[in-house]
Amino acid sequence: MPECEVCGRRIDKANRVSIDGIVLETCNNCSTLGKVLRRKKKNVKIRRHVPLPKIKVEEAKPKEINPDFSKILREKREQMKMMQKDVAIKLNLPLSLIKRAESGFRPEDSVLDRLEKFYGISLFEEEN
């Protein structure tokens, strides 16, 4: 059983009282010494699972790329008299990505867009 924090008496139900800014659990007699604080009612919300509506997401189709894009990239870099390392540094891309793109690996469209802009070329085929 709880005890009154002011007088020490055993109590069945404690009152929360603010006495000089300190919150104490007190008996009915000692609760007159301060301001009685109301107990907050617990708001219990029952949440039910409501299924969210399904949204159709169209998959982004990769753009059609020129089949000779790796050859074009290599030739343009050599024409600018740059090393693969220099291109990687200028575009803040990993050197391995530049090497793989020039050997035929198709990087993401965002990388290809950056390469196009840097070299001033077009790697994607026109859509009809």
QUILINNOR-V344164 format. One line per field, one symbol per residue. ss: DSSP state (H for helix, E for strand, C for the rest). phi: phi as a letter, one per 30 degrees, with the letter a starting at -180 (. if undefined). psi: psi as a letter, one per 20 degrees, with the letter a starting at -180 (. if undefined). A space follows every 10 residues. Layout:
ss->???
phi->???
psi->???
This chain:
ss->CCECCCCCCE CCCCEEEEEC CEEEEECCCH HHHCEECCCC CCCCCCCCCC CCCCCCCCCC CCCCECCCHH HHHHHHHHHC CCCHHHHHHH HCCCHHHHHH HHCCCCCCHH HHHHHHHHHC CCCECCCC
phi->.dcddccidd bdbdcdbcch iccbcbdddd dddbcdcddd dddcccccdc ddddcdcddd ddddceeced dddddddddd hbcedddddd chbdeddddd ddcjdddded dddddedddi bbccdddc
psi->qqqpigijqp qgpqpppook ippqorrhgi iiiapppqpp ppoopopqoo pqqpppoppo pqqpqphkhh ggggggghhj lqqhhggggh ilqqhhgggh hijiporqhh ghggggggik rpiqqpp.
